[in-house]
Amino acid sequence: MESLFFLVPVTLLLVGIAVAVFFWAMRSGQFDDLDSPAWRILHDDETQPPRSEPPNDDQPRP
């Protein structure tokens, strides 16, 4: 019975933190557009720049 006096406030605290995080996520716009990030990963339009090769140490230097 004494454990309920500890567990009930801890549970209320955790629920309060979860609700606060949920409203923070809502205000920051994380749920505004749920479809386009999933499609954006399929359309890889970015071209990667060519990799520059490291200097070769075997070549004689002037």
C-alpha atoms as a printed R data frame, in Angstrom:
   type eleno elety resid chain resno      x      y       z
1  ATOM     1    CA   MET     A     1  0.000  0.000   0.000
2  ATOM     2    CA   GLU     A     2  2.881  2.352   0.736
3  ATOM     3    CA   SER     A     3  4.233  1.807  -2.744
4  ATOM     4    CA   LEU     A     4  1.124  3.442  -4.203
5  ATOM     5    CA   PHE     A     5  2.050  6.689  -2.463
6  ATOM     6    CA   PHE     A     6  5.285  6.593  -4.435
7  ATOM     7    CA   LEU     A     7  4.073  5.146  -7.734
8  ATOM     8    CA   VAL     A     8  1.036  7.370  -8.294
9  ATOM     9    CA   PRO     A     9  3.005 10.671  -8.234
10 ATOM    10    CA   VAL     A    10  5.776  9.137 -10.343
11 ATOM    11    CA   THR     A    11  3.186  7.997 -12.884
12 ATOM    12    CA   LEU     A    12  1.543 11.404 -12.955
13 ATOM    13    CA   LEU     A    13  4.955 13.013 -13.442
14 ATOM    14    CA   LEU     A    14  5.790 10.699 -16.364
15 ATOM    15    CA   VAL     A    15  2.401 11.310 -17.978
16 ATOM    16    CA   GLY     A    16  2.917 15.061 -17.588
17 ATOM    17    CA   ILE     A    17  6.323 14.813 -19.252
18 ATOM    18    CA   ALA     A    18  4.869 12.741 -22.105
19 ATOM    19    CA   VAL     A    19  2.072 15.247 -22.681
20 ATOM    20    CA   ALA     A    20  4.567 18.132 -22.621
21 ATOM    21    CA   VAL     A    21  6.780 16.392 -25.182
22 ATOM    22    CA   PHE     A    22  3.753 15.675 -27.367
23 ATOM    23    CA   PHE     A    23  2.661 19.328 -27.385
24 ATOM    24    CA   TRP     A    24  6.248 20.430 -28.003
25 ATOM    25    CA   ALA     A    25  6.367 18.142 -31.038
26 ATOM    26    CA   MET     A    26  3.023 19.490 -32.271
27 ATOM    27    CA   ARG     A    27  4.174 23.101 -32.007
28 ATOM    28    CA   SER     A    28  7.526 22.445 -33.659
29 ATOM    29    CA   GLY     A    29  5.758 21.153 -36.785
30 ATOM    30    CA   GLN     A    30  6.916 17.576 -36.748
31 ATOM    31    CA   PHE     A    31  3.460 16.321 -37.681
32 ATOM    32    CA   ASP     A    32  2.688 18.919 -40.357
33 ATOM    33    CA   ASP     A    33  3.765 16.901 -43.370
34 ATOM    34    CA   LEU     A    34  3.812 13.151 -42.876
35 ATOM    35    CA   ASP     A    35  3.814 12.059 -46.516
36 ATOM    36    CA   SER     A    36  6.554 13.908 -48.359
37 ATOM    37    CA   PRO     A    37  9.548 12.771 -46.229
38 ATOM    38    CA   ALA     A    38  8.641  9.167 -47.043
39 ATOM    39    CA   TRP     A    39  8.556  9.956 -50.769
40 ATOM    40    CA   ARG     A    40 11.625 12.192 -50.681
41 ATOM    41    CA   ILE     A    41 13.868  9.294 -49.745
42 ATOM    42    CA   LEU     A    42 12.742  7.419 -52.873
43 ATOM    43    CA   HIS     A    43 13.596 10.315 -55.194
44 ATOM    44    CA   ASP     A    44 17.329 10.633 -54.885
45 ATOM    45    CA   ASP     A    45 17.821 13.655 -57.126
46 ATOM    46    CA   GLU     A    46 20.949 14.929 -55.504
47 ATOM    47    CA   THR     A    47 24.156 14.226 -57.346
48 ATOM    48    CA   GLN     A    48 27.170 13.651 -55.281
49 ATOM    49    CA   PRO     A    49 30.301 15.592 -56.176
50 ATOM    50    CA   PRO     A    50 33.146 13.498 -57.546
51 ATOM    51    CA   ARG     A    51 35.498 12.284 -54.919
52 ATOM    52    CA   SER     A    52 38.875 13.839 -55.040
53 ATOM    53    CA   GLU     A    53 41.653 11.350 -54.791
54 ATOM    54    CA   PRO     A    54 44.248 11.838 -52.118
55 ATOM    55    CA   PRO     A    55 47.672 12.949 -53.368
56 ATOM    56    CA   ASN     A    56 49.890 10.138 -54.450
57 ATOM    57    CA   ASP     A    57 53.187 10.114 -52.554
58 ATOM    58    CA   ASP     A    58 54.907  7.902 -55.164
59 ATOM    59    CA   GLN     A    59 55.187 10.723 -57.709
60 ATOM    60    CA   PRO     A    60 58.404 12.754 -57.679
61 ATOM    61    CA   ARG     A    61 58.021 16.315 -56.560
62 ATOM    62    CA   PRO     A    62 59.561 19.141 -58.508
